[in-house]
């Protein structure tokens, strides 16, 4: 998922964004929330954008609000 996200960042119409990678297994609270959903992508407010696979359309939709 990280490689695909980096690809979105390089698109001409994309806004710049940072990616924070967090090891879910190191935090019991995160394991409780996301254990079976990893990898998971959250927005800046902690809402899930997608899990298992990158939903490019959903991420583009989310990023379009920042243009």
C-alpha positions in Angstrom: 0.0 0.0 0.0 2.9 2.4 0.8 4.3 2.1 -2.7 0.9 2.8 -4.3 0.5 5.8 -2.0 3.9 7.2 -3.0 2.7 6.9 -6.6 -0.4 9.0 -5.9 1.9 11.7 -4.4 3.7 12.0 -7.7 0.6 12.6 -9.8 0.5 16.0 -11.4 -3.0 16.8 -9.9 -2.1 15.6 -6.5 -1.5 17.7 -3.4 1.6 16.9 -1.4 1.1 14.8 1.7 3.1 12.9 4.3 2.7 9.3 5.3 3.3 8.2 8.8 3.9 4.4 9.1 2.9 3.0 12.5 3.5 -0.6 13.7 0.0 -1.6 14.9 1.4 -4.6 16.7 3.4 -2.4 19.1 0.2 -0.7 20.5 -2.5 -2.8 22.2 -5.1 -0.1 21.5 -4.3 -0.2 17.8 -4.3 -4.0 17.8 -7.8 -3.9 19.3 -9.0 -1.5 16.6 -7.2 -2.7 13.5 -5.6 -6.1 14.1 -7.4 -7.9 11.2 -7.5 -4.8 8.9 -3.8 -4.2 8.5 -2.6 -2.6 6.4 -5.0 0.2 7.1 -5.0 3.8 5.9 -6.5 6.5 8.1 -7.1 10.2 7.4 -5.7 13.0 9.6 -8.8 12.7 11.8 -8.4 9.0 12.3 -11.2 7.9 10.0 -10.5 4.8 7.9 -10.0 5.5 4.2 -9.3 1.9 3.2 -7.7 -1.4 4.4 -6.0 -4.4 2.9 -5.6 -2.7 -0.5 -5.3 0.9 -1.5 -8.6 2.5 -2.7 -7.1 5.1 -5.0 -10.4 6.7 -5.8 -11.2 7.2 -2.1 -7.8 8.6 -1.4 -8.0 11.0 -4.4 -11.5 12.1 -3.3 -10.1 12.8 0.2 -7.1 14.7 -1.1 -9.2 16.8 -3.5 -10.6 18.6 -0.4 -7.1 20.1 0.1 -6.6 21.7 -3.3 
